[in-house]
Amino acid sequence: MSVAEAGAPALSAAELRQRYDDLARRYAVEMRLSATAAAGGGIAGLVQTAAGLTANPVWLIDPQGRVVSRSERARGSDFRPPDVDHLLAHHGPVDLAAPGPLVVNAQPALRIERRHLLMPVRREDCLFAWLVIAEVSGRMGRDDAALLSRTAVHLAAEYDVQRRVARASWNARATLARQLVRGHTRPDDIADAAEYLGVQADADRVLVYLADPCEGTAPLDEEVVSTRVAADLGVEVLATRGREGMILLVEAPGGCAPVAFVHEVKRVLRHLTRSLPDRTCIVGVSGVTRASALHRAYRETREVVLCVDRFNGSGERVIAVDDLGPARLFVANGDLGAVRRYVHDVIGALLDGRPGTADLLRTLQSFFDTGRSVRESAARLGIHENTVRLRLAKVHDLTGLDVAANANDQLAAQTALLVLRLEGHPAIPTIGDAEHDAAARGKDSA
């Protein structure tokens, strides 16, 4: 017998019986919770088991204040869920590592009508939720505190398992996305992996490349971004990392008009990037692409990002491959000084600010945007068809470019106009302009 035990007063029979009863109750609680967890009851099952062991209502509330699970109304839980943030604000300093629940006493003047016990459901530094009991049907005591503590331990284990499973699933989906983009994996292996994950391997997709923000800014979270895009579009989205950026593979719905769907993807990405703290993110968007061509789509969207990064200081930053056309290859990879000299050599005569040159540039861009249609260009600009022809003839006189008939001159002019458009020349509609997008959708539907 130790010195401490020798000096301690002997417990009476009643006290020993009380301790035995306390241990027996807590053992019974532990067995009930363990049985629920072992039977696969999950988070909701554990909350319902805890609710069955107290006369007071129980809530499980996530850090955003949303009710994850609660006890049945028959046990008094028809009261409104407590505002955890409000309760914590009037508790004082909070120690999440404390062994027992937090006690918030009733304070009617502060809109706290009842006493509450709050227990954080946590694992290491991760707070999953708050488990809360309110004093409604019976006075809360040590048994309620012990119940809350043990339930929180079991809930934390369930949350941790779910987090690990979700991470494993996410990693598997990211690996599949990389395999689809690289295109080097055997088709049978990709098909097997996709079937296991419930993903359609051969679906047509739009590849979105989001360049990492400027240096010093944390990279975007693939899981957060892909989940948001999937929710906004209502389609399957796979995500992975590329060189210096994020790749999203957005499944195209069957029967959709390709250009219209790309326009919708751009709309969602514009809304998303404008909501980011750092709005400098550049996004390249492919057309609707077969699975076998995703590697090419990845290369093309990177070229788009390079074009925008080199020439677009503050304009549209979500741009599709088709918005730039094949000239993007030269603009993205050519020497910067050589590209600017090329623009001056091709259409320098239209850039000196003389009266009428802005109309010539605008007409030239409209001519290409409408598939070299004089009639559609005239309708878009609100002028007569002969005026379009006269302006194109004037372009020929000033620059030597016969854009109405010579394919080489057409490509030269389109390349020069692309650079001006990226730079935001005031005479030319910006990429992503609502009118330009509407015209593209009209061509697609036609």
LUMLOVO-8323 format. One record per residue (C-alpha): residue number from 1; x, y, z; residue in three letters. Coordinates in steps of 0.2 Angstrom, whole numbers. Layout:
+-----+-------+-------+-------+------+
| seq |     X |     Y |     Z | type |
+-----+-------+-------+-------+------+
| NUM |     X |     Y |     Z |  ALA |
...
+-----+-------+-------+-------+------+
***
This chain:
+-----+-------+-------+-------+------+
| seq |     X |     Y |     Z | type |
+-----+-------+-------+-------+------+
|   1 |     0 |     0 |     0 |  MET |
|   2 |     7 |    17 |    -5 |  SER |
|   3 |     9 |    32 |     7 |  VAL |
|   4 |    -5 |    41 |    -2 |  ALA |
|   5 |   -17 |    26 |     0 |  GLU |
|   6 |   -12 |    24 |    18 |  ALA |
|   7 |   -17 |    42 |    22 |  GLY |
|   8 |   -33 |    43 |    12 |  ALA |
|   9 |   -49 |    41 |    21 |  PRO |
|  10 |   -58 |    25 |    18 |  ALA |
|  11 |   -74 |    26 |     7 |  LEU |
|  12 |   -90 |    22 |    14 |  SER |
|  13 |  -101 |     8 |     6 |  ALA |
|  14 |  -112 |    21 |    -1 |  ALA |
|  15 |   -98 |    30 |    -9 |  GLU |
|  16 |   -91 |    14 |   -16 |  LEU |
|  17 |  -108 |     9 |   -23 |  ARG |
|  18 |  -109 |    27 |   -31 |  GLN |
|  19 |   -92 |    25 |   -40 |  ARG |
|  20 |   -97 |     7 |   -46 |  TYR |
|  21 |  -113 |    14 |   -53 |  ASP |
|  22 |  -104 |    28 |   -62 |  ASP |
|  23 |   -92 |    16 |   -69 |  LEU |
|  24 |  -106 |     4 |   -74 |  ALA |
|  25 |  -116 |    18 |   -83 |  ARG |
|  26 |  -100 |    24 |   -92 |  ARG |
|  27 |   -96 |     7 |   -97 |  TYR |
|  28 |  -113 |     4 |  -104 |  ALA |
|  29 |  -112 |    20 |  -114 |  VAL |
|  30 |   -95 |    15 |  -121 |  GLU |
|  31 |  -102 |    -2 |  -126 |  MET |
|  32 |  -117 |     6 |  -135 |  ARG |
|  33 |  -106 |    19 |  -145 |  LEU |
|  34 |   -93 |     5 |  -149 |  SER |
|  35 |  -107 |    -6 |  -155 |  ALA |
|  36 |  -114 |     8 |  -166 |  THR |
|  37 |   -97 |    11 |  -174 |  ALA |
|  38 |   -94 |    -7 |  -177 |  ALA |
|  39 |  -110 |   -10 |  -185 |  ALA |
|  40 |  -106 |     4 |  -198 |  GLY |
|  41 |  -119 |    16 |  -190 |  GLY |
|  42 |  -108 |    31 |  -196 |  GLY |
|  43 |  -109 |    49 |  -190 |  ILE |
|  44 |  -128 |    50 |  -190 |  ALA |
|  45 |  -129 |    33 |  -180 |  GLY |
|  46 |  -118 |    39 |  -167 |  LEU |
|  47 |  -128 |    55 |  -164 |  VAL |
|  48 |  -144 |    45 |  -163 |  GLN |
|  49 |  -136 |    33 |  -151 |  THR |
|  50 |  -130 |    47 |  -140 |  ALA |
|  51 |  -147 |    55 |  -141 |  ALA |
|  52 |  -155 |    39 |  -134 |  GLY |
|  53 |  -144 |    40 |  -119 |  LEU |
|  54 |  -149 |    58 |  -113 |  THR |
|  55 |  -166 |    66 |  -110 |  ALA |
|  56 |  -160 |    82 |  -118 |  ASN |
|  57 |  -158 |    86 |  -137 |  PRO |
|  58 |  -142 |    84 |  -146 |  VAL |
|  59 |  -135 |    92 |  -161 |  TRP |
|  60 |  -119 |    89 |  -172 |  LEU |
|  61 |  -115 |   106 |  -180 |  ILE |
|  62 |  -101 |   108 |  -193 |  ASP |
|  63 |   -89 |   123 |  -192 |  PRO |
|  64 |  -100 |   133 |  -204 |  GLN |
|  65 |  -115 |   132 |  -193 |  GLY |
|  66 |  -124 |   118 |  -203 |  ARG |
|  67 |  -133 |   104 |  -193 |  VAL |
|  68 |  -125 |    88 |  -198 |  VAL |
|  69 |  -137 |    77 |  -187 |  SER |
|  70 |  -148 |    79 |  -173 |  ARG |
|  71 |  -159 |    69 |  -160 |  SER |
|  72 |  -177 |    65 |  -164 |  GLU |
|  73 |  -190 |    78 |  -161 |  ARG |
|  74 |  -199 |    66 |  -149 |  ALA |
|  75 |  -184 |    70 |  -137 |  ARG |
|  76 |  -187 |    88 |  -137 |  GLY |
|  77 |  -175 |    93 |  -151 |  SER |
|  78 |  -188 |   103 |  -160 |  ASP |
|  79 |  -180 |   118 |  -153 |  PHE |
|  80 |  -170 |   128 |  -165 |  ARG |
|  81 |  -152 |   123 |  -167 |  PRO |
|  82 |  -140 |   133 |  -156 |  PRO |
|  83 |  -129 |   146 |  -164 |  ASP |
|  84 |  -112 |   139 |  -159 |  VAL |
|  85 |  -102 |   155 |  -164 |  ASP |
|  86 |  -114 |   165 |  -152 |  HIS |
|  87 |  -111 |   152 |  -138 |  LEU |
|  88 |   -93 |   152 |  -140 |  LEU |
|  89 |   -92 |   171 |  -141 |  ALA |
|  90 |   -99 |   172 |  -123 |  HIS |
|  91 |   -89 |   157 |  -116 |  HIS |
|  92 |   -73 |   166 |  -115 |  GLY |
|  93 |   -56 |   158 |  -121 |  PRO |
|  94 |   -59 |   141 |  -129 |  VAL |
|  95 |   -46 |   127 |  -127 |  ASP |
|  96 |   -50 |   114 |  -140 |  LEU |
|  97 |   -38 |   102 |  -132 |  ALA |
|  98 |   -47 |   103 |  -115 |  ALA |
|  99 |   -52 |    85 |  -109 |  PRO |
| 100 |   -71 |    89 |  -106 |  GLY |
| 101 |   -84 |    99 |  -114 |  PRO |
| 102 |   -86 |   118 |  -113 |  LEU |
| 103 |  -100 |   124 |  -102 |  VAL |
| 104 |  -110 |   139 |  -107 |  VAL |
| 105 |  -123 |   145 |   -94 |  ASN |
| 106 |  -140 |   152 |   -98 |  ALA |
| 107 |  -139 |   171 |  -100 |  GLN |
| 108 |  -156 |   177 |  -106 |  PRO |
| 109 |  -150 |   195 |  -108 |  ALA |
| 110 |  -137 |   189 |  -121 |  LEU |
| 111 |  -150 |   178 |  -130 |  ARG |
| 112 |  -144 |   162 |  -122 |  ILE |
| 113 |  -160 |   154 |  -114 |  GLU |
| 114 |  -153 |   138 |  -108 |  ARG |
| 115 |  -137 |   130 |  -102 |  ARG |
| 116 |  -127 |   121 |  -116 |  HIS |
| 117 |  -112 |   109 |  -116 |  LEU |
| 118 |  -101 |   110 |  -132 |  LEU |
| 119 |   -88 |    97 |  -136 |  MET |
| 120 |   -76 |    99 |  -151 |  PRO |
| 121 |   -75 |    84 |  -163 |  VAL |
| 122 |   -57 |    85 |  -168 |  ARG |
| 123 |   -42 |    75 |  -173 |  ARG |
| 124 |   -25 |    84 |  -171 |  GLU |
| 125 |   -27 |   102 |  -177 |  ASP |
| 126 |   -43 |    98 |  -188 |  CYS |
| 127 |   -60 |   103 |  -181 |  LEU |
| 128 |   -73 |    93 |  -189 |  PHE |
| 129 |   -89 |    98 |  -179 |  ALA |
| 130 |   -96 |   103 |  -163 |  TRP |
| 131 |  -107 |    91 |  -153 |  LEU |
| 132 |  -119 |   101 |  -142 |  VAL |
| 133 |  -132 |    96 |  -129 |  ILE |
| 134 |  -145 |   109 |  -122 |  ALA |
| 135 |  -153 |   108 |  -105 |  GLU |
| 136 |  -171 |   106 |  -110 |  VAL |
| 137 |  -179 |    91 |  -103 |  SER |
| 138 |  -168 |    87 |   -88 |  GLY |
| 139 |  -154 |    95 |   -78 |  ARG |
| 140 |  -137 |    91 |   -86 |  MET |
| 141 |  -123 |    83 |   -75 |  GLY |
| 142 |  -108 |    73 |   -76 |  ARG |
| 143 |  -116 |    59 |   -86 |  ASP |
| 144 |  -120 |    71 |  -100 |  ASP |
| 145 |  -103 |    78 |  -100 |  ALA |
| 146 |   -95 |    60 |  -100 |  ALA |
| 147 |  -108 |    55 |  -114 |  LEU |
| 148 |  -103 |    70 |  -124 |  LEU |
| 149 |   -84 |    67 |  -122 |  SER |
| 150 |   -85 |    49 |  -127 |  ARG |
| 151 |   -97 |    52 |  -142 |  THR |
| 152 |   -85 |    65 |  -148 |  ALA |
| 153 |   -70 |    53 |  -148 |  VAL |
| 154 |   -80 |    40 |  -159 |  HIS |
| 155 |   -86 |    54 |  -170 |  LEU |
| 156 |   -68 |    60 |  -173 |  ALA |
| 157 |   -63 |    43 |  -178 |  ALA |
| 158 |   -78 |    42 |  -191 |  GLU |
| 159 |   -73 |    59 |  -198 |  TYR |
| 160 |   -55 |    54 |  -199 |  ASP |
| 161 |   -59 |    38 |  -209 |  VAL |
| 162 |   -71 |    47 |  -221 |  GLN |
| 163 |   -57 |    60 |  -223 |  ARG |
| 164 |   -44 |    47 |  -228 |  ARG |
| 165 |   -57 |    38 |  -239 |  VAL |
| 166 |   -61 |    54 |  -248 |  ALA |
| 167 |   -42 |    58 |  -250 |  ARG |
| 168 |   -39 |    41 |  -257 |  ALA |
| 169 |   -53 |    43 |  -269 |  SER |
| 170 |   -47 |    61 |  -274 |  TRP |
| 171 |   -30 |    54 |  -277 |  ASN |
| 172 |   -36 |    40 |  -288 |  ALA |
| 173 |   -47 |    53 |  -298 |  ARG |
| 174 |   -32 |    65 |  -300 |  ALA |
| 175 |   -21 |    50 |  -306 |  THR |
| 176 |   -34 |    45 |  -319 |  LEU |
| 177 |   -35 |    64 |  -325 |  ALA |
| 178 |   -16 |    64 |  -328 |  ARG |
| 179 |   -17 |    47 |  -337 |  GLN |
| 180 |   -31 |    54 |  -349 |  LEU |
| 181 |   -21 |    70 |  -352 |  VAL |
| 182 |    -4 |    61 |  -355 |  ARG |
| 183 |   -12 |    48 |  -366 |  GLY |
| 184 |     3 |    36 |  -363 |  HIS |
| 185 |    -6 |    23 |  -352 |  THR |
| 186 |   -14 |     8 |  -360 |  ARG |
| 187 |   -33 |    11 |  -365 |  PRO |
| 188 |   -38 |    -5 |  -355 |  ASP |
| 189 |   -29 |     1 |  -339 |  ASP |
| 190 |   -38 |    18 |  -341 |  ILE |
| 191 |   -55 |    10 |  -344 |  ALA |
| 192 |   -53 |    -1 |  -329 |  ASP |
| 193 |   -48 |    13 |  -317 |  ALA |
| 194 |   -62 |    24 |  -324 |  ALA |
| 195 |   -75 |    10 |  -321 |  GLU |
| 196 |   -69 |     7 |  -303 |  TYR |
| 197 |   -71 |    26 |  -300 |  LEU |
| 198 |   -88 |    27 |  -309 |  GLY |
| 199 |   -81 |    39 |  -323 |  VAL |
| 200 |   -84 |    38 |  -341 |  GLN |
| 201 |   -66 |    36 |  -349 |  ALA |
| 202 |   -71 |    39 |  -367 |  ASP |
| 203 |   -82 |    54 |  -364 |  ALA |
| 204 |   -79 |    70 |  -374 |  ASP |
| 205 |   -72 |    84 |  -362 |  ARG |
| 206 |   -67 |   102 |  -361 |  VAL |
| 207 |   -49 |   104 |  -355 |  LEU |
| 208 |   -47 |   119 |  -344 |  VAL |
| 209 |   -29 |   125 |  -339 |  TYR |
| 210 |   -28 |   137 |  -324 |  LEU |
| 211 |   -11 |   145 |  -323 |  ALA |
| 212 |    -5 |   147 |  -305 |  ASP |
| 213 |    -7 |   165 |  -298 |  PRO |
| 214 |     8 |   176 |  -297 |  CYS |
| 215 |    23 |   172 |  -287 |  GLU |
| 216 |    20 |   174 |  -268 |  GLY |
| 217 |     2 |   168 |  -269 |  THR |
| 218 |    -4 |   151 |  -264 |  ALA |
| 219 |    -9 |   139 |  -278 |  PRO |
| 220 |   -27 |   136 |  -281 |  LEU |
| 221 |   -34 |   121 |  -272 |  ASP |
| 222 |   -39 |   108 |  -286 |  GLU |
| 223 |   -52 |   100 |  -275 |  GLU |
| 224 |   -61 |   116 |  -271 |  VAL |
| 225 |   -61 |   123 |  -288 |  VAL |
| 226 |   -66 |   107 |  -297 |  SER |
| 227 |   -80 |   104 |  -284 |  THR |
| 228 |   -87 |   122 |  -287 |  ARG |
| 229 |   -86 |   120 |  -306 |  VAL |
| 230 |   -94 |   103 |  -306 |  ALA |
| 231 |  -108 |   110 |  -295 |  ALA |
| 232 |  -111 |   126 |  -307 |  ASP |
| 233 |  -111 |   116 |  -323 |  LEU |
| 234 |  -119 |   100 |  -316 |  GLY |
| 235 |  -107 |    88 |  -324 |  VAL |
| 236 |   -92 |    77 |  -320 |  GLU |
| 237 |   -76 |    86 |  -317 |  VAL |
| 238 |   -59 |    78 |  -315 |  LEU |
| 239 |   -44 |    88 |  -308 |  ALA |
| 240 |   -25 |    86 |  -307 |  THR |
| 241 |    -9 |    97 |  -308 |  ARG |
| 242 |     0 |   101 |  -323 |  GLY |
| 243 |    16 |   111 |  -325 |  ARG |
| 244 |    14 |   128 |  -316 |  GLU |
| 245 |    -5 |   126 |  -316 |  GLY |
| 246 |   -21 |   116 |  -313 |  MET |
| 247 |   -30 |   105 |  -326 |  ILE |
| 248 |   -49 |   102 |  -326 |  LEU |
| 249 |   -57 |    89 |  -337 |  LEU |
| 250 |   -75 |    95 |  -339 |  VAL |
| 251 |   -86 |    81 |  -346 |  GLU |
| 252 |   -97 |    88 |  -360 |  ALA |
| 253 |  -116 |    82 |  -359 |  PRO |
| 254 |  -122 |    71 |  -373 |  GLY |
| 255 |  -131 |    81 |  -386 |  GLY |
| 256 |  -124 |    98 |  -381 |  CYS |
| 257 |  -119 |   111 |  -394 |  ALA |
| 258 |  -100 |   111 |  -393 |  PRO |
| 259 |   -97 |   130 |  -394 |  VAL |
| 260 |  -112 |   134 |  -383 |  ALA |
| 261 |  -105 |   122 |  -369 |  PHE |
| 262 |   -88 |   130 |  -371 |  VAL |
| 263 |   -96 |   147 |  -369 |  HIS |
| 264 |  -104 |   140 |  -353 |  GLU |
| 265 |   -88 |   134 |  -346 |  VAL |
| 266 |   -80 |   151 |  -349 |  LYS |
| 267 |   -94 |   159 |  -340 |  ARG |
| 268 |   -92 |   148 |  -325 |  VAL |
| 269 |   -73 |   151 |  -325 |  LEU |
| 270 |   -75 |   170 |  -326 |  ARG |
| 271 |   -87 |   170 |  -312 |  HIS |
| 272 |   -75 |   159 |  -301 |  LEU |
| 273 |   -59 |   168 |  -305 |  THR |
| 274 |   -67 |   185 |  -301 |  ARG |
| 275 |   -72 |   179 |  -284 |  SER |
| 276 |   -54 |   174 |  -280 |  LEU |
| 277 |   -43 |   186 |  -269 |  PRO |
| 278 |   -30 |   186 |  -282 |  ASP |
| 279 |   -39 |   190 |  -299 |  ARG |
| 280 |   -23 |   188 |  -310 |  THR |
| 281 |   -27 |   169 |  -314 |  CYS |
| 282 |   -26 |   166 |  -332 |  ILE |
| 283 |   -37 |   152 |  -339 |  VAL |
| 284 |   -36 |   143 |  -356 |  GLY |
| 285 |   -51 |   133 |  -362 |  VAL |
| 286 |   -51 |   120 |  -375 |  SER |
| 287 |   -65 |   115 |  -387 |  GLY |
| 288 |   -75 |   100 |  -384 |  VAL |
| 289 |   -62 |    86 |  -386 |  THR |
| 290 |   -61 |    67 |  -388 |  ARG |
| 291 |   -52 |    57 |  -375 |  ALA |
| 292 |   -38 |    53 |  -387 |  SER |
| 293 |   -35 |    71 |  -391 |  ALA |
| 294 |   -34 |    78 |  -373 |  LEU |
| 295 |   -15 |    79 |  -374 |  HIS |
| 296 |   -16 |    91 |  -389 |  ARG |
| 297 |   -29 |   101 |  -380 |  ALA |
| 298 |   -17 |   103 |  -365 |  TYR |
| 299 |    -4 |   109 |  -376 |  ARG |
| 300 |   -16 |   121 |  -384 |  GLU |
| 301 |   -23 |   128 |  -368 |  THR |
| 302 |    -5 |   131 |  -362 |  ARG |
| 303 |    -2 |   141 |  -378 |  GLU |
| 304 |   -17 |   152 |  -374 |  VAL |
| 305 |   -11 |   155 |  -356 |  VAL |
| 306 |     6 |   160 |  -364 |  LEU |
| 307 |    -2 |   172 |  -376 |  CYS |
| 308 |   -12 |   181 |  -363 |  VAL |
| 309 |     2 |   182 |  -351 |  ASP |
| 310 |    13 |   190 |  -364 |  ARG |
| 311 |     2 |   203 |  -371 |  PHE |
| 312 |   -14 |   205 |  -360 |  ASN |
| 313 |   -10 |   216 |  -345 |  GLY |
| 314 |   -28 |   219 |  -338 |  SER |
| 315 |   -41 |   212 |  -351 |  GLY |
| 316 |   -50 |   196 |  -353 |  GLU |
| 317 |   -41 |   182 |  -344 |  ARG |
| 318 |   -52 |   167 |  -348 |  VAL |
| 319 |   -50 |   163 |  -366 |  ILE |
| 320 |   -54 |   148 |  -377 |  ALA |
| 321 |   -42 |   140 |  -389 |  VAL |
| 322 |   -54 |   144 |  -403 |  ASP |
| 323 |   -54 |   163 |  -398 |  ASP |
| 324 |   -36 |   164 |  -404 |  LEU |
| 325 |   -35 |   152 |  -418 |  GLY |
| 326 |   -19 |   144 |  -425 |  PRO |
| 327 |   -10 |   160 |  -424 |  ALA |
| 328 |    -8 |   158 |  -405 |  ARG |
| 329 |     7 |   146 |  -409 |  LEU |
| 330 |    17 |   160 |  -416 |  PHE |
| 331 |    11 |   173 |  -403 |  VAL |
| 332 |    15 |   161 |  -389 |  ALA |
| 333 |    32 |   155 |  -394 |  ASN |
| 334 |    39 |   168 |  -405 |  GLY |
| 335 |    52 |   181 |  -399 |  ASP |
| 336 |    42 |   195 |  -391 |  LEU |
| 337 |    52 |   209 |  -401 |  GLY |
| 338 |    50 |   199 |  -417 |  ALA |
| 339 |    31 |   197 |  -414 |  VAL |
| 340 |    29 |   216 |  -412 |  ARG |
| 341 |    39 |   220 |  -427 |  ARG |
| 342 |    29 |   208 |  -437 |  TYR |
| 343 |    13 |   217 |  -432 |  VAL |
| 344 |    20 |   233 |  -437 |  HIS |
| 345 |    26 |   226 |  -454 |  ASP |
| 346 |     9 |   218 |  -458 |  VAL |
| 347 |    -3 |   232 |  -452 |  ILE |
| 348 |     8 |   246 |  -447 |  GLY |
| 349 |    -1 |   258 |  -459 |  ALA |
| 350 |   -17 |   256 |  -450 |  LEU |
| 351 |    -9 |   260 |  -433 |  LEU |
| 352 |    -4 |   278 |  -436 |  ASP |
| 353 |   -20 |   285 |  -429 |  GLY |
| 354 |   -25 |   294 |  -446 |  ARG |
| 355 |   -44 |   297 |  -448 |  PRO |
| 356 |   -53 |   281 |  -453 |  GLY |
| 357 |   -40 |   269 |  -448 |  THR |
| 358 |   -50 |   263 |  -433 |  ALA |
| 359 |   -65 |   259 |  -444 |  ASP |
| 360 |   -53 |   249 |  -455 |  LEU |
| 361 |   -47 |   239 |  -441 |  LEU |
| 362 |   -64 |   236 |  -434 |  ARG |
| 363 |   -70 |   230 |  -451 |  THR |
| 364 |   -56 |   219 |  -454 |  LEU |
| 365 |   -59 |   210 |  -437 |  GLN |
| 366 |   -77 |   209 |  -441 |  SER |
| 367 |   -73 |   201 |  -458 |  PHE |
| 368 |   -64 |   187 |  -449 |  PHE |
| 369 |   -76 |   185 |  -435 |  ASP |
| 370 |   -90 |   182 |  -447 |  THR |
| 371 |   -80 |   169 |  -457 |  GLY |
| 372 |   -75 |   182 |  -471 |  ARG |
| 373 |   -94 |   186 |  -474 |  SER |
| 374 |   -96 |   203 |  -481 |  VAL |
| 375 |  -115 |   202 |  -478 |  ARG |
| 376 |  -113 |   197 |  -460 |  GLU |
| 377 |  -100 |   210 |  -457 |  SER |
| 378 |  -111 |   223 |  -464 |  ALA |
| 379 |  -125 |   218 |  -453 |  ALA |
| 380 |  -114 |   217 |  -437 |  ARG |
| 381 |  -106 |   234 |  -440 |  LEU |
| 382 |  -123 |   242 |  -446 |  GLY |
| 383 |  -116 |   248 |  -463 |  ILE |
| 384 |  -119 |   244 |  -481 |  HIS |
| 385 |  -111 |   229 |  -489 |  GLU |
| 386 |  -102 |   240 |  -502 |  ASN |
| 387 |   -95 |   250 |  -487 |  THR |
| 388 |   -87 |   234 |  -481 |  VAL |
| 389 |   -80 |   231 |  -498 |  ARG |
| 390 |   -73 |   248 |  -500 |  LEU |
| 391 |   -65 |   247 |  -483 |  ARG |
| 392 |   -57 |   230 |  -487 |  LEU |
| 393 |   -50 |   238 |  -503 |  ALA |
| 394 |   -43 |   253 |  -493 |  LYS |
| 395 |   -34 |   240 |  -482 |  VAL |
| 396 |   -27 |   233 |  -498 |  HIS |
| 397 |   -21 |   250 |  -504 |  ASP |
| 398 |   -13 |   254 |  -487 |  LEU |
| 399 |    -5 |   237 |  -482 |  THR |
| 400 |    -4 |   227 |  -498 |  GLY |
| 401 |   -15 |   214 |  -489 |  LEU |
| 402 |   -28 |   206 |  -501 |  ASP |
| 403 |   -39 |   198 |  -487 |  VAL |
| 404 |   -54 |   195 |  -498 |  ALA |
| 405 |   -44 |   183 |  -509 |  ALA |
| 406 |   -27 |   178 |  -503 |  ASN |
| 407 |   -26 |   165 |  -490 |  ALA |
| 408 |    -8 |   170 |  -484 |  ASN |
| 409 |   -13 |   188 |  -482 |  ASP |
| 410 |   -28 |   182 |  -472 |  GLN |
| 411 |   -17 |   172 |  -460 |  LEU |
| 412 |    -5 |   187 |  -459 |  ALA |
| 413 |   -19 |   199 |  -455 |  ALA |
| 414 |   -27 |   188 |  -442 |  GLN |
| 415 |   -10 |   185 |  -433 |  THR |
| 416 |    -7 |   204 |  -432 |  ALA |
| 417 |   -25 |   207 |  -426 |  LEU |
| 418 |   -24 |   194 |  -413 |  LEU |
| 419 |    -9 |   203 |  -405 |  VAL |
| 420 |   -19 |   219 |  -405 |  LEU |
| 421 |   -34 |   211 |  -398 |  ARG |
| 422 |   -24 |   203 |  -384 |  LEU |
| 423 |   -16 |   220 |  -380 |  GLU |
| 424 |   -34 |   228 |  -379 |  GLY |
| 425 |   -33 |   240 |  -395 |  HIS |
| 426 |   -48 |   251 |  -393 |  PRO |
| 427 |   -54 |   249 |  -411 |  ALA |
| 428 |   -56 |   230 |  -409 |  ILE |
| 429 |   -68 |   220 |  -398 |  PRO |
| 430 |   -60 |   212 |  -384 |  THR |
| 431 |   -59 |   193 |  -383 |  ILE |
| 432 |   -74 |   187 |  -374 |  GLY |
| 433 |   -84 |   202 |  -378 |  ASP |
| 434 |  -103 |   197 |  -376 |  ALA |
| 435 |  -107 |   202 |  -394 |  GLU |
| 436 |   -92 |   191 |  -400 |  HIS |
| 437 |   -98 |   176 |  -390 |  ASP |
| 438 |  -116 |   178 |  -396 |  ALA |
| 439 |  -110 |   178 |  -414 |  ALA |
| 440 |  -100 |   162 |  -410 |  ALA |
| 441 |  -115 |   154 |  -403 |  ARG |
| 442 |  -126 |   159 |  -418 |  GLY |
| 443 |  -113 |   151 |  -430 |  LYS |
| 444 |  -113 |   135 |  -419 |  ASP |
| 445 |  -132 |   134 |  -420 |  SER |
| 446 |  -133 |   137 |  -438 |  ALA |
+-----+-------+-------+-------+------+
***
